[in-house]
């Protein structure tokens, strides 16, 4: 029998921070005034214990759907939303301080094509229809550098199998990281779940994408002398079972 939490959700270990230093008054205002409107109803187990699939057309009409997993401070996602107004972007981020930063950026930019899940991406995978997402981003994820913690990384079967199910065949999956061992694990694991690595030469992973917007995590990596890597995968037609 699967162990469940009091809400009925399957018990999933969560590693990482949900809250940092206290929010500024302006950030508290963003959370209070903006989050409910931008959050996706029906993702949390409390709101949707039956795990009914989201009605994406009701929220996004026929816009192509993109997904950013762990959006940090939100600068890349807002850039993509403003640059691609015809797309709809869902961002997942359990760190409430990052959510508050994103909300401030959305206000400033006037982006109207973003939805937020302020929680674990695995909850969203439960309720997204299969083959509904056309592009996904995993940008500077937590590296969990100690070997005994590598199973906590996103590029593991627990995350990649459900991600593969919600991506359309032909969908693009981008990973950016400054950790060489994260690159190694990505190249070992991601192709096992129905993805093809698109690199044809070294410049394909050394140079950022043409529409790239450097994040604060990348800027920190560059200041500290670490080298960014940019991996591009494409979802193929292979059937992946969770």
Secondary structure, DSSP 8 states (H G I E B T S, - for coil): ---B-TTS-B-----S-S--S---HHHHHHHHHHHHHHB-TT-STTT-TT-----HHHHHTT-EEEEEES-TTSHHHHHHHHH-TTEEEEEE---HHHHHHHHHHHHHHT--SEEEE-S-HHHHHHHS-TT-EEEEEEES-----SGGGGGGSSSSHHHHHHHHHHEEEEEEEEEEES-HHHHHHHHHHGGGGSEEE---STHHHHS--TT----HHHHHHHHTT---EEEEEEE-S-----
